[in-house]
């Protein structure tokens, strides 16, 4: 069978480099692909390269239509399961099971010991249904198998609405996948930030995880923060939190994530430059490392980063001073918002001293415009407090 150009491209990228191929490389994830395009290509690629024996697809009347259009290889035993949720419109025919009958069918396959090499699930996108579909699917997944899911990284708060709506809707599937990652540390989970989010789940002993998609470490504390927002009904805050810190929640990978180099992961998102004067400015941003995350602020003078404050919460807040930027100096405050206050004070009181300690004359002799400095610092403080609201309850 001839493969279309997108699938041939993926085949080339997935070829067996023993070091592992990173699917998140910048030229992999396309911009604005048709709905279902990337997950379809990835599924067909796995079918042709890994030659699974058994494949299970799961969809509803309003999700997963792309599953039915794929030219599955004849050698693969494909099982199609469709169910309808009580909140969906009456768009079904006799091929759709009721929700109860679907769950019974999945439990029966589990008891019989049916195992699938590939499972593709495009669930009804509310939180509990998506989570239950993931759990039922895992029970039927071969130890070396892969589970693919769609709509795991919505691009807007409207797409992430918790309640069903007609038209484009990703719901809370992204939060359910985060919950799955939190409950099952034995899983390796990745989400490609494209095509409304392509979720890839495999067990850590899976042969595939080392062959073509080495997993990343996830941050349990950050996962708990997202889930607390979801369980507290704060859906808009949860969505903003996920978009800011998805890399540490479900290994969300995009063109800008920089994953795959083998170095410790450092991410800056939503960076904003706040000019002070010619040659000086602040940068405020969301930041996470493998061992912490939160809002951050840096002072740049003459193109060099002089100060950086990472407000990561209890026991993790710290700052850096050039030229000894590798040294972490602890912040005394514990709560993120208090660390922001401490950072702002330190910048205000010591920035001139820090400049005087630099080796370069153009930095050492630089004079800050105090009025412009205070205006930019106050703006930075407001932005940092807004960022902090995503991570700590008042």
C-alpha positions as CSV (number, residue, x, y, z in Angstrom):
1,X,0.0,0.0,0.0
2,X,1.3,3.4,-0.9
3,X,1.6,5.9,1.9
4,X,0.7,9.6,1.5
5,X,3.6,12.1,2.1
6,X,2.7,12.8,5.7
7,X,2.9,9.2,6.6
8,X,6.1,8.7,4.7
9,X,7.5,11.6,6.6
10,X,6.5,10.1,9.9
11,X,7.9,6.7,8.9
12,X,11.3,8.3,8.3
13,X,11.2,10.0,11.7
14,X,10.2,6.9,13.5
15,X,12.9,4.6,12.1
16,X,14.7,2.6,14.7
17,X,17.5,4.9,16.0
18,X,18.7,3.1,19.1
19,X,18.9,6.4,21.0
20,X,15.2,7.0,20.5
21,X,13.5,9.3,18.0
22,X,11.9,12.4,19.4
23,X,8.5,13.1,17.8
24,X,8.5,16.6,19.2
25,X,11.2,18.0,17.0
26,X,10.4,21.4,15.7
27,X,9.7,20.3,12.1
28,X,7.3,17.5,13.2
29,X,4.4,19.3,14.6
30,X,2.5,21.1,11.8
31,X,0.5,24.3,12.3
32,X,-3.3,24.1,12.1
33,X,-3.6,20.6,10.7
34,X,-7.1,19.3,9.8
35,X,-8.9,17.8,12.7
36,X,-7.7,14.2,13.2
37,X,-4.8,14.4,10.7
38,X,-1.8,14.0,13.0
39,X,-3.4,11.2,15.1
40,X,-4.5,9.4,11.9
41,X,-1.0,9.6,10.4
42,X,0.6,8.4,13.7
43,X,-1.8,5.5,14.0
44,X,-1.3,4.3,10.4
45,X,2.4,4.7,10.8
46,X,2.4,2.5,13.9
47,X,0.3,0.0,12.0
48,X,2.8,-0.2,9.2
49,X,6.0,-0.1,11.2
50,X,5.1,-2.0,14.3
51,X,2.7,-4.5,12.7
52,X,0.3,-4.9,15.6
53,X,-1.9,-8.0,15.6
54,X,-4.9,-6.5,17.3
55,X,-6.3,-3.0,17.3
56,X,-9.2,-1.5,19.2
57,X,-10.9,1.8,18.3
58,X,-13.4,3.6,20.6
59,X,-15.5,6.5,19.6
60,X,-18.9,8.3,20.1
61,X,-21.3,9.9,17.7
62,X,-19.6,13.3,18.1
63,X,-16.0,12.2,18.4
64,X,-13.6,10.0,16.5
65,X,-15.1,10.2,13.0
66,X,-11.6,10.1,11.6
67,X,-11.2,6.5,12.9
68,X,-13.7,5.3,10.3
69,X,-11.9,6.7,7.3
70,X,-8.6,5.0,7.8
71,X,-7.3,2.3,5.5
72,X,-6.2,-0.2,8.2
73,X,-3.9,-3.0,6.9
74,X,-5.8,-6.2,6.3
75,X,-3.4,-8.2,8.5
76,X,-4.6,-6.4,11.6
77,X,-7.6,-7.6,13.5
78,X,-9.5,-4.4,14.1
79,X,-12.3,-4.2,16.7
80,X,-14.6,-1.2,16.5
81,X,-16.5,-0.1,19.7
82,X,-18.9,2.8,19.6
83,X,-21.0,4.2,22.5
84,X,-23.3,7.0,23.1
85,X,-23.4,9.3,26.1
86,X,-26.7,10.4,27.6
87,X,-25.8,14.1,27.0
88,X,-25.1,13.6,23.3
89,X,-27.8,14.3,20.6
90,X,-29.7,11.3,19.1
91,X,-27.3,10.7,16.2
92,X,-26.8,7.0,16.7
93,X,-27.6,3.9,14.8
94,X,-27.6,0.2,15.9
95,X,-23.8,0.1,15.8
96,X,-23.6,2.3,18.9
97,X,-23.9,0.7,22.4
98,X,-25.4,2.5,25.4
99,X,-22.8,3.7,27.8
100,X,-23.6,0.8,30.2
101,X,-23.4,-1.8,27.5
102,X,-20.0,-0.4,26.4
103,X,-18.6,-0.6,29.9
104,X,-19.9,-4.1,30.2
105,X,-18.2,-5.1,26.9
106,X,-14.9,-3.6,28.0
107,X,-15.1,-5.4,31.4
108,X,-15.9,-8.7,29.6
109,X,-12.8,-8.3,27.3
110,X,-10.7,-7.6,30.4
111,X,-12.0,-10.8,32.2
112,X,-11.3,-12.9,29.0
113,X,-7.8,-11.7,28.9
114,X,-8.2,-9.9,25.6
115,X,-5.2,-7.7,25.0
116,X,-4.6,-5.2,22.2
117,X,-1.4,-3.9,20.8
118,X,-2.9,-0.6,19.8
119,X,-6.0,1.1,21.4
120,X,-7.3,4.4,19.9
121,X,-9.9,6.2,22.1
122,X,-11.7,9.4,21.2
123,X,-14.0,9.5,24.3
124,X,-17.0,11.7,25.2
125,X,-14.9,14.6,26.6
126,X,-16.3,15.2,30.1
127,X,-13.9,14.5,32.9
128,X,-15.2,11.3,34.4
129,X,-16.2,9.6,31.2
130,X,-12.8,10.3,29.6
131,X,-11.0,9.0,32.8
132,X,-13.1,5.8,32.8
133,X,-12.4,5.2,29.1
134,X,-8.7,5.5,29.8
135,X,-8.9,3.1,32.7
136,X,-11.0,0.5,30.8
137,X,-8.6,0.8,27.8
138,X,-5.5,0.3,30.0
139,X,-7.0,-2.9,31.4
140,X,-7.0,-4.3,27.8
141,X,-3.7,-2.9,26.6
142,X,-0.8,-5.3,26.0
143,X,2.3,-4.6,28.2
144,X,4.2,-3.4,25.1
145,X,1.2,-1.7,23.5
146,X,0.3,1.9,22.9
147,X,-2.9,3.9,23.6
148,X,-3.6,6.9,21.4
149,X,-6.2,9.6,22.3
150,X,-7.4,12.7,20.6
151,X,-8.4,16.2,22.0
152,X,-5.8,16.1,24.8
153,X,-4.6,19.7,24.5
154,X,-7.4,22.2,23.7
155,X,-6.2,25.5,22.3
156,X,-8.8,27.8,23.9
157,X,-10.9,27.9,27.1
158,X,-14.0,27.6,25.0
159,X,-12.8,24.2,23.6
160,X,-12.1,23.1,27.2
161,X,-15.6,23.8,28.5
162,X,-16.5,21.0,31.0
163,X,-20.1,20.5,29.6
164,X,-21.0,19.1,26.2
165,X,-21.6,21.6,23.5
166,X,-22.3,21.1,19.8
167,X,-19.5,21.7,17.4
168,X,-15.8,21.8,18.3
169,X,-15.4,20.6,21.8
170,X,-12.4,19.0,23.6
171,X,-13.8,19.2,27.1
172,X,-11.8,17.9,30.1
173,X,-10.0,15.0,28.4
174,X,-6.7,16.8,29.0
175,X,-7.4,16.9,32.8
176,X,-8.4,13.2,32.7
177,X,-5.1,12.3,31.1
178,X,-3.3,14.3,33.8
179,X,-5.3,12.4,36.5
180,X,-4.3,9.1,34.8
181,X,-0.7,10.1,34.9
182,X,-1.0,11.0,38.6
183,X,-2.7,7.7,39.4
184,X,-0.3,5.5,37.4
185,X,3.3,6.4,37.7
186,X,4.1,3.2,35.8
187,X,2.8,4.8,32.6
188,X,4.8,7.0,30.2
189,X,2.6,9.7,28.9
190,X,3.2,12.3,26.1
191,X,0.9,14.8,24.4
192,X,1.8,16.3,21.1
193,X,0.5,19.9,21.1
194,X,-1.1,19.8,17.6
195,X,-4.3,18.7,16.1
196,X,-6.2,19.6,19.3
197,X,-3.7,17.4,21.2
198,X,-2.6,13.8,20.4
199,X,-2.1,11.8,23.6
200,X,0.3,8.9,23.6
201,X,0.2,6.4,26.6
202,X,2.4,3.4,27.0
203,X,3.6,1.4,29.9
204,X,7.2,2.1,31.0
205,X,8.3,-1.4,30.2
206,X,7.0,-1.0,26.6
207,X,9.6,-1.7,24.0
208,X,8.2,1.1,22.0
209,X,8.9,3.8,24.6
210,X,12.7,3.5,24.2
211,X,12.6,2.8,20.5
212,X,10.8,5.9,19.3
213,X,9.5,8.1,22.1
214,X,11.6,8.2,25.3
215,X,9.4,9.5,28.2
216,X,10.0,12.5,30.3
217,X,9.7,12.9,34.1
218,X,6.4,14.5,35.2
219,X,5.9,16.7,38.3
220,X,3.4,15.3,40.8
221,X,3.0,18.5,42.7
222,X,2.0,20.4,39.6
223,X,-0.4,17.6,38.7
224,X,-2.0,17.9,42.1
225,X,-2.4,21.6,41.6
226,X,-4.2,21.2,38.3
227,X,-6.5,18.5,39.7
228,X,-7.3,20.7,42.7
229,X,-8.5,23.4,40.3
230,X,-10.6,20.8,38.3
231,X,-12.1,19.3,41.4
232,X,-12.9,22.8,42.8
233,X,-14.8,23.7,39.6
234,X,-12.3,26.3,38.5
235,X,-12.2,25.2,34.9
236,X,-10.9,28.4,33.3
237,X,-8.0,28.6,35.8
238,X,-7.3,24.9,35.2
239,X,-7.1,25.4,31.5
240,X,-4.7,28.4,31.8
241,X,-2.6,26.3,34.2
242,X,-2.4,23.4,31.8
243,X,-1.4,25.6,28.9
244,X,1.3,27.2,31.0
245,X,2.7,24.0,32.5
246,X,1.5,21.1,30.3
247,X,5.1,20.0,29.9
248,X,5.3,19.0,33.5
249,X,1.8,17.6,33.7
250,X,1.5,15.3,30.7
251,X,4.8,15.9,28.8
252,X,3.1,18.3,26.4
253,X,5.5,18.8,23.5
254,X,5.4,21.6,21.0
255,X,7.7,23.3,18.6
256,X,8.8,25.6,21.4
257,X,9.2,23.0,24.2
258,X,12.8,22.1,23.5
259,X,12.5,18.5,24.7
260,X,14.8,15.9,23.4
261,X,18.3,17.2,23.9
262,X,19.1,15.1,26.9
263,X,19.8,18.2,29.0
264,X,17.8,19.2,32.0
265,X,14.5,20.7,30.8
266,X,14.1,24.4,31.2
267,X,10.9,26.0,29.9
268,X,9.9,29.6,29.6
269,X,6.4,30.4,28.4
270,X,4.3,33.6,28.1
271,X,7.4,35.7,28.3
272,X,6.9,39.5,28.4
273,X,9.6,42.1,28.0
274,X,9.1,45.3,30.1
275,X,11.4,48.1,28.9
276,X,13.0,50.3,31.5
277,X,15.3,52.4,29.3
278,X,17.8,51.9,26.4
279,X,19.9,48.9,27.4
280,X,17.8,47.7,30.3
281,X,14.5,45.7,30.6
282,X,12.7,43.2,32.8
283,X,11.4,39.8,31.5
284,X,8.6,38.1,33.4
285,X,7.5,34.6,32.4
286,X,6.1,31.2,33.5
287,X,9.0,28.9,34.1
288,X,9.4,25.3,35.1
289,X,12.4,23.0,35.7
290,X,12.3,19.3,36.3
291,X,12.3,20.1,40.1
292,X,10.0,23.1,40.3
293,X,7.8,25.6,38.6
294,X,6.2,29.0,39.0
295,X,6.4,32.7,37.9
296,X,9.8,34.3,37.4
297,X,11.4,37.6,36.7
298,X,14.8,38.6,35.2
299,X,16.7,41.9,34.9
300,X,18.7,42.4,31.7
301,X,21.3,45.1,31.2
302,X,23.3,45.6,28.0
303,X,22.0,42.2,26.8
304,X,23.1,40.2,29.9
305,X,20.8,38.6,32.4
306,X,22.0,40.1,35.8
307,X,19.3,38.8,38.2
308,X,16.7,36.0,38.0
309,X,14.1,35.1,40.6
310,X,12.2,31.8,40.5
311,X,9.1,31.9,42.7
312,X,8.5,28.1,43.0
313,X,6.8,27.9,46.3
314,X,7.7,26.2,49.7
315,X,11.4,25.2,49.8
316,X,11.9,25.8,46.1
317,X,12.0,29.5,45.6
318,X,15.4,30.9,44.8
319,X,17.3,33.5,42.8
320,X,20.5,33.8,40.7
321,X,23.1,36.6,40.5
322,X,25.5,37.1,37.6
323,X,28.4,36.1,37.3
324,X,27.7,33.1,39.5
325,X,24.5,32.2,37.7
326,X,24.8,28.5,38.5
327,X,24.4,29.1,42.2
328,X,20.9,29.0,43.7
329,X,20.4,31.5,46.5
330,X,17.2,30.6,48.5
331,X,14.3,32.9,49.0
332,X,13.2,33.1,52.6
333,X,9.5,33.4,51.9
334,X,7.5,30.2,51.4
335,X,4.3,31.0,49.5
336,X,4.7,32.0,45.9
337,X,3.0,35.4,46.4
338,X,5.3,36.2,49.3
339,X,8.3,35.1,47.2
340,X,7.2,37.6,44.6
341,X,7.1,40.4,47.2
342,X,10.6,39.4,48.4
343,X,11.9,39.3,44.9
344,X,10.5,42.8,44.1
345,X,12.1,44.2,47.2
346,X,15.4,42.6,46.5
347,X,15.5,43.9,42.9
348,X,14.5,47.4,44.1
349,X,17.1,47.6,46.9
350,X,20.1,45.8,45.4
351,X,20.0,46.1,41.6
352,X,22.5,49.0,41.6
353,X,24.8,47.0,43.9
354,X,24.6,44.0,41.6
355,X,25.5,46.1,38.6
356,X,28.5,47.5,40.3
357,X,29.8,44.0,40.9
358,X,29.9,43.1,37.2
359,X,33.2,42.8,35.3
360,X,32.2,44.6,32.2
361,X,32.6,48.4,32.5
362,X,29.5,49.1,30.4
363,X,27.4,47.1,32.8
364,X,29.3,48.2,36.0
365,X,28.9,51.9,35.1
366,X,25.3,51.6,33.9
367,X,22.9,54.1,35.6
368,X,19.3,53.0,36.0
369,X,16.6,55.6,35.4
370,X,14.9,55.2,38.8
371,X,11.5,56.5,37.8
372,X,11.3,54.3,34.7
373,X,12.7,51.4,36.8
374,X,9.9,51.8,39.4
375,X,7.2,52.0,36.7
376,X,8.5,48.8,35.0
377,X,9.0,47.0,38.3
378,X,5.4,47.8,39.4
379,X,4.1,46.4,36.1
380,X,6.2,43.3,36.6
381,X,4.8,42.9,40.1
382,X,1.2,43.0,38.8
383,X,1.9,40.4,36.1
384,X,3.7,38.1,38.5
385,X,0.8,38.2,41.0
386,X,-1.6,37.3,38.2
387,X,0.6,34.3,37.3
388,X,0.8,33.3,40.9
389,X,-3.0,33.1,41.0
390,X,-2.8,30.0,38.8
391,X,-0.7,28.1,41.4
392,X,-1.7,29.0,44.9
393,X,-5.0,29.4,46.6
394,X,-5.4,32.8,48.4
